[in-house]
Amino acid sequence: MKSAARLATCTWILFLAMPAAAAEVVYETNFDSPAAVAGWTGLETAAELAPGVGGSKALSVEIPAADGPGHRSARIKLPLGALRGTRVRVEAMVRAEAVSQPPNPWNGVKVMLHTTSPAGDQWQQQNSVFGTFDWKPVRFLAAAPRDATAAELILGLELVTGRAWFDNLKITIVSRRRPAGSPAKAGPVYKGHALDRLRGAMIGPRVGAEDLRVLGGQWKANHVRWQLIWGGFPHGPADRGDLAAYDAWIDSELERLDSLLPVCREVGILVLIDLHTPPGGRNEAKECRLFKEARFQEAFLKVWEKIAARYRDSATVWGYDLVNEPVEGILGEGVMDWHGLATEAARRIRKIDRKHAIIVEPAPWGSPESLELFEPIDAERVVYSVHMYQPHQFTHQGVYDAPVGIAYPGEIGGRHWDKEAIRRALRPAIDYQRDYGVQIYIGEFSAIRWAPGSSAHDYLRDVIEVMEENGWDWAYHAFREWDGWSVEHGPDKQSRARSEQPTDRQKLLMRWFEKNERP
């Protein structure tokens, strides 16, 4: 979610892996009896019962081509008492006939969980379902807020034409959030460095020696998050799955890092090595293919063994960020979920390198709320990292087709956003640090430079102040990458040139960097 080609779709959707253990069923139906349709609304105008899986009954929704793309659905209220504070698996068998290609991935055939809470509405689903296909499973996992005030399941079609059938619906609880206010873990917090704070920036893949001398020497940043990124995010050449080509690319990137580590040491910058592009890349749904094929997981583990062996004696390297914004989806055959894979990677790294920090982001997307369902891994010297871009309507305005003109602080997405709202959005990280006695690292945070007036500056100021009051290390996104996030560029979206005078955002970062201790 960080460059012109990096806006993640529905980052609040928790596409997570299904644990093997049996789970509590919240709702289940196959539409085979009159009782099965009790409670559903919209049936009289939007849907009908039709032949289902194996000759049973199914719910069918149709929008004729002659009517043009539209929206028709059936929905049912779900039991709040059972859902609050859980992660659930939603699954249905779906069939489609001539469902037109939707204008956005989140339109089309809808199997959706909609929840409402004081924080706003969440619409969680599997994206990009359309076309003509026989019965197949549609599955996703989603989070229900602790304070949800309403929840419903929606079946239907949105902004398309065609017909879809739905059968064998099932919602099961697969995990529950930690109880609020868990006892704080006592003892010192491992940070992986001896400095008061790491304050720096993520850097673009073309940053060179002189750029580093500006960031570290002139601006006084004391660390960088160093992207190992192949061709862009979320998609790039790694998506083709050619592991020989991937290995050649990794080797070339590590050689480049080796050539610039002396400059980092010269200007007092510690380096976090960030595997932005893992083996296999991502599929069309932006899920990491690490979680689809075992060969990519083994390649991933070998990559980290290689990196650990190469940098175990480096005093300039701070640590290893295992995967940028992991997204699991439904697991493939014989693969580990992210928690298991991160644990195995940490175990292998520790056999080689017992010194450097291991940085782990929760799935999906490294979001603060994802920490609520991610237990610490069984490994030593681990730092936990999240990225902060909430509210996305503000931070990503004007990226792709997102509306512009959204000011901060103010009403955004039906909710008032100010410093206190930012603190609430980061509350899962605050609680995680308290409950487990671990260090939190904000590996990315930003606001688009053309936000109205002083909005971008004000947002960054408030995020930094919340991070600082919690003692977190942080990296701004990004230094000399895409100019949309650049603090060296002014508010004119059409201007691609750096500002002749420091912007208020650049001055803000530099004021904080001035506080840095040098390694």
C-alpha positions as semicolon CSV with decimal commas, in nm:
position;residue;x (nm);y (nm);z (nm)
1;M;0,000;0,000;0,000
2;K;0,271;0,253;-0,047
3;S;0,347;0,366;-0,401
4;A;0,139;0,469;-0,702
5;A;0,088;0,097;-0,758
6;R;0,062;0,002;-0,394
7;L;-0,292;0,068;-0,275
8;A;-0,397;-0,253;-0,105
9;T;-0,756;-0,362;-0,157
10;C;-0,961;-0,366;0,162
11;T;-0,672;-0,377;0,407
12;W;-0,918;-0,429;0,690
13;I;-1,024;-0,767;0,546
14;L;-0,865;-1,042;0,756
15;F;-0,783;-1,312;0,502
16;L;-0,618;-1,547;0,751
17;A;-0,541;-1,917;0,766
18;M;-0,779;-2,174;0,907
19;P;-0,647;-2,361;1,213
20;A;-0,688;-2,736;1,204
21;A;-0,882;-2,763;1,530
22;A;-1,260;-2,798;1,535
23;A;-1,446;-2,471;1,570
24;E;-1,780;-2,354;1,704
25;V;-2,050;-2,310;1,439
26;V;-2,224;-1,971;1,457
27;Y;-2,456;-2,011;1,159
28;E;-2,526;-2,287;0,906
29;T;-2,791;-2,350;0,641
30;N;-2,844;-2,534;0,312
31;F;-3,184;-2,380;0,215
32;D;-3,346;-2,724;0,198
33;S;-3,639;-2,649;0,429
34;P;-3,879;-2,359;0,485
35;A;-3,705;-2,294;0,817
36;A;-3,377;-2,242;0,632
37;V;-3,502;-1,919;0,476
38;A;-3,656;-1,781;0,794
39;G;-3,495;-1,452;0,888
40;W;-3,362;-1,374;0,541
41;T;-3,472;-1,041;0,393
42;G;-3,482;-0,944;0,027
43;L;-3,600;-1,285;-0,088
44;E;-3,927;-1,160;-0,231
45;T;-3,768;-0,919;-0,478
46;A;-3,404;-1,015;-0,517
47;A;-3,377;-1,389;-0,490
48;E;-3,548;-1,725;-0,524
49;L;-3,493;-2,087;-0,431
50;A;-3,353;-2,305;-0,710
51;P;-3,171;-2,640;-0,751
52;G;-2,857;-2,649;-0,538
53;V;-2,559;-2,875;-0,474
54;G;-2,642;-3,239;-0,547
55;G;-3,003;-3,159;-0,634
56;S;-3,083;-2,989;-0,303
57;K;-3,217;-2,635;-0,273
58;A;-3,008;-2,318;-0,315
59;L;-3,063;-1,945;-0,299
60;S;-3,042;-1,779;-0,641
61;V;-3,000;-1,409;-0,725
62;E;-3,030;-1,274;-1,080
63;I;-2,984;-0,940;-1,254
64;P;-3,082;-0,980;-1,624
65;A;-2,844;-0,835;-1,879
66;A;-3,131;-0,625;-2,015
67;D;-3,158;-0,448;-1,680
68;G;-2,793;-0,342;-1,678
69;P;-2,552;-0,371;-1,386
70;G;-2,723;-0,341;-1,053
71;H;-2,731;-0,454;-0,692
72;R;-2,956;-0,729;-0,556
73;S;-2,903;-0,923;-0,239
74;A;-3,050;-1,127;0,043
75;R;-2,929;-1,087;0,400
76;I;-2,972;-1,232;0,746
77;K;-2,884;-1,098;1,091
78;L;-2,625;-1,299;1,284
79;P;-2,599;-1,362;1,660
80;L;-2,385;-1,086;1,809
81;G;-2,317;-1,262;2,136
82;A;-2,136;-1,545;1,962
83;L;-1,950;-1,328;1,711
84;R;-1,808;-1,041;1,915
85;G;-1,431;-1,049;1,952
86;T;-1,377;-1,352;1,728
87;R;-1,213;-1,449;1,403
88;V;-1,455;-1,647;1,189
89;R;-1,440;-1,857;0,877
90;V;-1,718;-1,783;0,629
91;E;-1,775;-2,037;0,353
92;A;-2,037;-2,114;0,092
93;M;-2,074;-2,317;-0,223
94;V;-2,134;-2,081;-0,515
95;R;-2,226;-2,127;-0,880
96;A;-2,239;-1,849;-1,140
97;E;-2,367;-1,799;-1,492
98;A;-2,258;-1,506;-1,711
99;V;-2,181;-1,276;-1,419
100;S;-2,022;-0,976;-1,588
101;Q;-1,678;-0,849;-1,489
102;P;-1,727;-0,600;-1,204
103;P;-1,578;-0,248;-1,209
104;N;-1,385;-0,318;-0,886
105;P;-1,253;-0,639;-0,724
106;W;-1,494;-0,595;-0,432
107;N;-1,801;-0,593;-0,661
108;G;-1,944;-0,899;-0,835
109;V;-2,072;-1,211;-0,658
110;K;-2,112;-1,129;-0,289
111;V;-2,065;-1,360;0,005
112;M;-2,003;-1,092;0,264
113;L;-1,990;-1,043;0,638
114;H;-2,099;-0,691;0,732
115;T;-2,036;-0,571;1,086
116;T;-2,109;-0,239;1,253
117;S;-1,930;-0,099;1,558
118;P;-1,854;0,245;1,707
119;A;-1,539;0,248;1,490
120;G;-1,749;0,216;1,174
121;D;-1,863;-0,049;0,928
122;Q;-1,657;-0,339;0,795
123;W;-1,744;-0,532;0,481
124;Q;-1,540;-0,852;0,462
125;Q;-1,545;-1,098;0,174
126;Q;-1,352;-1,284;-0,094
127;N;-1,290;-1,047;-0,385
128;S;-1,293;-1,100;-0,763
129;V;-1,574;-1,357;-0,790
130;F;-1,747;-1,339;-1,132
131;G;-1,781;-1,519;-1,466
132;T;-1,936;-1,858;-1,537
133;F;-1,841;-2,155;-1,318
134;D;-1,991;-2,467;-1,162
135;W;-2,026;-2,516;-0,787
136;K;-1,709;-2,414;-0,605
137;P;-1,625;-2,298;-0,252
138;V;-1,597;-1,929;-0,170
139;R;-1,416;-1,891;0,163
140;F;-1,258;-1,619;0,371
141;L;-1,179;-1,539;0,730
142;A;-1,283;-1,219;0,900
143;A;-1,269;-1,042;1,234
144;A;-1,574;-0,937;1,432
145;P;-1,508;-0,634;1,657
146;R;-1,534;-0,678;2,033
147;D;-1,785;-0,392;2,041
148;A;-1,989;-0,486;1,733
149;T;-2,345;-0,356;1,745
150;A;-2,476;-0,544;1,440
151;A;-2,368;-0,826;1,209
152;E;-2,524;-0,971;0,897
153;L;-2,441;-1,211;0,617
154;I;-2,511;-1,084;0,264
155;L;-2,551;-1,295;-0,051
156;G;-2,604;-1,140;-0,392
157;L;-2,470;-0,947;-0,690
158;E;-2,327;-0,596;-0,701
159;L;-2,273;-0,370;-1,006
160;V;-2,293;-0,667;-1,245
161;T;-2,543;-0,866;-1,446
162;G;-2,589;-1,242;-1,447
163;R;-2,704;-1,507;-1,204
164;A;-2,550;-1,669;-0,897
165;W;-2,652;-1,958;-0,674
166;F;-2,559;-2,001;-0,306
167;D;-2,571;-2,318;-0,095
168;N;-2,418;-2,484;0,213
169;L;-2,344;-2,166;0,410
170;K;-2,140;-2,200;0,724
171;I;-1,979;-1,956;0,968
172;T;-1,745;-2,099;1,232
173;I;-1,534;-1,941;1,505
174;V;-1,168;-2,026;1,465
175;S;-1,010;-1,805;1,733
176;R;-1,094;-1,545;1,993
177;R;-0,917;-1,222;2,081
178;R;-0,711;-1,195;2,397
179;P;-0,917;-1,068;2,690
180;A;-0,894;-0,692;2,727
181;G;-0,664;-0,577;3,006
182;S;-0,449;-0,891;3,026
183;P;-0,186;-0,868;3,305
184;A;0,126;-0,685;3,188
185;K;0,438;-0,894;3,139
186;A;0,721;-0,787;3,369
187;G;1,087;-0,753;3,277
188;P;1,303;-0,561;3,032
189;V;1,186;-0,516;2,674
190;Y;1,416;-0,642;2,398
191;K;1,473;-0,375;2,131
192;G;1,768;-0,516;1,940
193;H;1,974;-0,200;1,987
194;A;2,122;0,009;2,268
195;L;1,987;0,346;2,151
196;D;1,709;0,546;2,310
197;R;1,508;0,527;1,986
198;L;1,533;0,437;1,620
199;R;1,386;0,713;1,406
200;G;1,432;0,690;1,033
201;A;1,268;0,607;0,705
202;M;1,200;0,333;0,460
203;I;1,408;0,395;0,149
204;G;1,338;0,346;-0,219
205;P;1,524;0,075;-0,413
206;R;1,721;0,333;-0,612
207;V;1,860;0,523;-0,315
208;G;2,239;0,557;-0,342
209;A;2,535;0,677;-0,138
210;E;2,460;1,048;-0,166
211;D;2,095;0,994;-0,075
212;L;2,204;0,808;0,240
213;R;2,441;1,091;0,326
214;V;2,147;1,331;0,305
215;L;1,918;1,115;0,519
216;G;2,176;1,018;0,779
217;G;2,432;1,297;0,758
218;Q;2,211;1,603;0,703
219;W;1,871;1,493;0,833
220;K;2,018;1,285;1,120
221;A;1,803;0,972;1,072
222;N;1,963;0,681;1,255
223;H;1,814;0,388;1,071
224;V;1,658;0,278;0,742
225;R;1,419;0,002;0,648
226;W;1,593;-0,139;0,341
227;Q;1,350;-0,285;0,089
228;L;1,445;-0,598;-0,098
229;I;1,175;-0,535;-0,360
230;W;1,158;-0,682;-0,709
231;G;0,978;-0,466;-0,961
232;G;0,706;-0,314;-0,743
233;F;0,441;-0,391;-0,485
234;P;0,224;-0,589;-0,454
235;H;0,302;-0,740;-0,794
236;G;0,627;-0,798;-0,978
237;P;0,839;-1,060;-1,158
238;A;0,839;-1,289;-0,853
239;D;0,469;-1,363;-0,920
240;R;0,578;-1,589;-1,208
241;G;0,722;-1,833;-0,956
242;D;1,064;-1,878;-1,122
243;L;1,281;-1,957;-0,820
244;A;1,608;-1,959;-1,014
245;A;1,535;-1,603;-1,132
246;Y;1,435;-1,509;-0,778
247;D;1,765;-1,637;-0,637
248;A;1,960;-1,439;-0,896
249;W;1,765;-1,126;-0,809
250;I;1,820;-1,172;-0,433
251;D;2,193;-1,218;-0,485
252;S;2,215;-0,896;-0,688
253;E;2,019;-0,703;-0,423
254;L;2,243;-0,828;-0,143
255;E;2,550;-0,726;-0,341
256;R;2,403;-0,377;-0,372
257;L;2,335;-0,368;0,001
258;D;2,694;-0,479;0,069
259;S;2,825;-0,190;-0,142
260;L;2,628;0,067;0,060
261;L;2,664;-0,067;0,414
262;P;2,994;0,123;0,457
263;V;2,808;0,447;0,376
264;C;2,540;0,362;0,632
265;R;2,813;0,301;0,890
266;E;2,981;0,630;0,793
267;V;2,666;0,839;0,854
268;G;2,541;0,652;1,160
269;I;2,252;0,456;1,007
270;L;2,143;0,111;1,127
271;V;1,985;-0,109;0,860
272;L;1,674;-0,323;0,886
273;I;1,671;-0,575;0,600
274;D;1,310;-0,599;0,479
275;L;1,207;-0,886;0,251
276;H;0,948;-0,688;0,061
277;T;0,920;-0,946;-0,218
278;P;0,910;-1,306;-0,088
279;P;0,957;-1,611;-0,313
280;G;0,651;-1,664;-0,532
281;G;0,534;-1,304;-0,502
282;R;0,157;-1,265;-0,477
283;N;-0,151;-1,393;-0,656
284;E;-0,430;-1,182;-0,808
285;A;-0,594;-1,146;-0,467
286;K;-0,262;-1,004;-0,333
287;E;-0,215;-1,309;-0,110
288;C;0,145;-1,427;-0,070
289;R;0,203;-1,741;-0,272
290;L;0,418;-1,855;0,020
291;F;0,092;-1,987;0,160
292;K;-0,016;-2,168;-0,155
293;E;0,284;-2,390;-0,243
294;A;0,536;-2,558;-0,015
295;R;0,824;-2,492;-0,256
296;F;0,795;-2,120;-0,194
297;Q;0,809;-2,172;0,182
298;E;1,126;-2,377;0,156
299;A;1,280;-2,112;-0,072
300;F;1,181;-1,847;0,183
301;L;1,355;-2,033;0,466
302;K;1,669;-2,075;0,257
303;V;1,672;-1,704;0,174
304;W;1,675;-1,616;0,542
305;E;1,947;-1,871;0,614
306;K;2,152;-1,705;0,340
307;I;2,088;-1,352;0,473
308;A;2,161;-1,451;0,834
309;A;2,491;-1,617;0,737
310;R;2,590;-1,312;0,535
311;Y;2,518;-1,045;0,800
312;R;2,555;-1,223;1,134
313;D;2,876;-1,031;1,210
314;S;2,758;-0,692;1,079
315;A;2,736;-0,415;1,338
316;T;2,551;-0,195;1,085
317;V;2,257;-0,434;1,042
318;W;1,991;-0,394;1,311
319;G;1,764;-0,682;1,214
320;Y;1,562;-0,890;0,970
321;D;1,201;-0,804;0,874
322;L;1,080;-1,148;0,765
323;V;0,801;-1,048;0,520
324;N;0,645;-0,715;0,436
325;E;0,269;-0,718;0,499
326;P;0,206;-1,095;0,484
327;V;-0,134;-1,208;0,357
328;E;-0,225;-1,577;0,386
329;G;-0,565;-1,641;0,237
330;I;-0,675;-2,003;0,242
331;L;-0,371;-2,226;0,292
332;G;-0,250;-2,458;0,019
333;E;-0,178;-2,827;0,072
334;G;0,108;-2,903;0,309
335;V;0,206;-2,544;0,393
336;M;0,243;-2,362;0,725
337;D;0,038;-2,064;0,824
338;W;0,223;-1,737;0,887
339;H;0,269;-1,794;1,259
340;G;0,421;-2,136;1,193
341;L;0,638;-2,015;0,904
342;A;0,766;-1,714;1,098
343;T;0,851;-1,942;1,390
344;E;1,044;-2,180;1,163
345;A;1,227;-1,892;0,994
346;A;1,324;-1,751;1,334
347;R;1,444;-2,095;1,448
348;R;1,666;-2,131;1,141
349;I;1,801;-1,778;1,172
350;R;1,886;-1,835;1,537
351;K;2,094;-2,141;1,450
352;I;2,314;-1,907;1,245
353;D;2,276;-1,563;1,404
354;R;2,188;-1,518;1,771
355;K;2,253;-1,144;1,774
356;H;2,034;-0,952;1,531
357;A;1,668;-0,868;1,592
358;I;1,397;-1,058;1,407
359;I;1,104;-0,837;1,312
360;V;0,763;-0,999;1,260
361;E;0,453;-0,832;1,113
362;P;0,113;-0,995;1,173
363;A;-0,108;-1,117;0,893
364;P;-0,288;-0,971;0,717
365;W;-0,111;-0,661;0,589
366;G;0,077;-0,587;0,912
367;S;-0,216;-0,382;1,041
368;P;-0,247;-0,288;1,411
369;E;-0,574;-0,478;1,452
370;S;-0,412;-0,795;1,316
371;L;-0,203;-0,815;1,634
372;E;-0,519;-0,895;1,828
373;L;-0,526;-1,242;1,668
374;F;-0,150;-1,305;1,643
375;E;0,026;-1,461;1,941
376;P;0,401;-1,401;1,981
377;I;0,616;-1,664;1,810
378;D;0,832;-1,903;2,011
379;A;1,168;-1,738;1,946
380;E;1,420;-1,511;2,116
381;R;1,496;-1,148;2,038
382;V;1,181;-1,069;1,838
383;V;1,035;-0,724;1,772
384;Y;0,675;-0,693;1,647
385;S;0,592;-0,448;1,372
386;V;0,279;-0,287;1,233
387;H;0,211;-0,025;0,966
388;M;-0,010;0,278;1,022
389;Y;-0,218;0,421;0,737
390;Q;-0,556;0,463;0,906
391;P;-0,785;0,614;0,796
392;H;-0,708;0,501;0,442
393;Q;-0,960;0,741;0,288
394;F;-0,735;1,021;0,412
395;T;-0,383;0,881;0,380
396;H;-0,444;0,734;0,032
397;Q;-0,666;1,003;-0,121
398;G;-0,592;1,051;-0,489
399;V;-0,416;0,714;-0,519
400;Y;-0,575;0,540;-0,815
401;D;-0,933;0,669;-0,817
402;A;-0,970;0,743;-0,444
403;P;-1,152;1,074;-0,380
404;V;-0,944;1,378;-0,286
405;G;-1,009;1,682;-0,068
406;I;-1,033;1,490;0,261
407;A;-0,899;1,693;0,553
408;Y;-0,750;1,585;0,885
409;P;-0,854;1,631;1,160
410;G;-1,218;1,596;1,071
411;E;-1,499;1,367;0,969
412;I;-1,355;1,083;0,761
413;G;-1,556;0,778;0,657
414;G;-1,839;0,865;0,894
415;R;-1,608;0,899;1,195
416;H;-1,422;1,189;1,356
417;W;-1,046;1,146;1,323
418;D;-0,803;1,331;1,545
419;K;-0,508;1,242;1,767
420;E;-0,728;1,047;2,007
421;A;-0,873;0,847;1,717
422;I;-0,519;0,766;1,602
423;R;-0,438;0,650;1,954
424;R;-0,745;0,425;1,945
425;A;-0,644;0,284;1,606
426;L;-0,302;0,196;1,750
427;R;-0,450;0,055;2,072
428;P;-0,394;-0,309;1,965
429;A;-0,019;-0,239;1,943
430;I;-0,022;-0,056;2,277
431;D;-0,198;-0,352;2,439
432;Y;0,030;-0,605;2,270
433;Q;0,339;-0,430;2,403
434;R;0,190;-0,425;2,752
435;D;0,058;-0,781;2,752
436;Y;0,367;-0,951;2,614
437;G;0,650;-0,719;2,715
438;V;0,772;-0,673;2,357
439;Q;0,897;-0,378;2,155
440;I;0,676;-0,233;1,883
441;Y;0,828;-0,104;1,560
442;I;0,619;0,105;1,319
443;G;0,780;0,002;0,992
444;E;0,565;0,232;0,778
445;F;0,338;0,530;0,828
446;S;0,255;0,812;0,589
447;A;0,002;1,053;0,444
448;I;-0,023;1,152;0,080
449;R;0,145;1,486;0,016
450;W;-0,151;1,651;-0,162
451;A;-0,388;1,619;0,135
452;P;-0,563;1,959;0,186
453;G;-0,386;2,242;0,366
454;S;-0,168;2,127;0,656
455;S;-0,355;1,796;0,687
456;A;-0,062;1,569;0,599
457;H;0,167;1,750;0,842
458;D;-0,093;1,742;1,118
459;Y;-0,160;1,372;1,070
460;L;0,211;1,283;1,074
461;R;0,265;1,500;1,382
462;D;-0,010;1,318;1,572
463;V;0,104;0,970;1,466
464;I;0,463;1,047;1,568
465;E;0,357;1,186;1,904
466;V;0,155;0,870;1,979
467;M;0,450;0,650;1,876
468;E;0,687;0,854;2,090
469;E;0,467;0,845;2,398
470;N;0,479;0,463;2,376
471;G;0,855;0,442;2,321
472;W;0,831;0,283;1,977
473;D;1,095;0,277;1,704
474;W;0,968;0,402;1,367
475;A;1,035;0,450;0,998
476;Y;0,855;0,705;0,782
477;H;0,734;0,582;0,445
478;A;0,925;0,670;0,237
479;F;1,250;0,852;0,151
480;R;1,313;0,898;-0,222
481;E;1,078;0,628;-0,338
482;W;0,746;0,733;-0,503
483;D;0,700;1,111;-0,483
484;G;0,342;1,079;-0,354
485;W;0,485;0,996;-0,011
486;S;0,785;1,228;-0,036
487;V;0,829;1,496;0,229
488;E;1,065;1,672;-0,012
489;H;0,779;1,740;-0,256
490;G;0,511;2,003;-0,212
491;P;0,130;1,965;-0,221
492;D;0,087;2,003;-0,599
493;K;0,004;1,655;-0,729
494;Q;0,109;1,751;-1,081
495;S;0,458;1,864;-0,979
496;R;0,718;1,587;-0,975
497;A;1,005;1,815;-0,869
498;R;1,134;1,845;-0,515
499;S;1,043;2,166;-0,338
500;E;1,309;2,437;-0,335
501;Q;1,243;2,497;0,034
502;P;1,189;2,227;0,301
503;T;0,822;2,141;0,340
504;D;0,652;2,148;0,677
505;R;0,652;1,766;0,668
506;Q;1,026;1,751;0,606
507;K;1,088;1,996;0,891
508;L;0,870;1,782;1,118
509;L;1,074;1,468;1,049
510;M;1,403;1,651;1,084
511;R;1,302;1,794;1,424
512;W;1,248;1,441;1,549
513;F;1,563;1,308;1,383
514;E;1,761;1,577;1,566
515;K;1,678;1,391;1,889
516;N;1,848;1,074;1,764
517;E;2,141;0,909;1,929
518;R;2,394;0,772;1,680
519;P;2,487;0,403;1,676
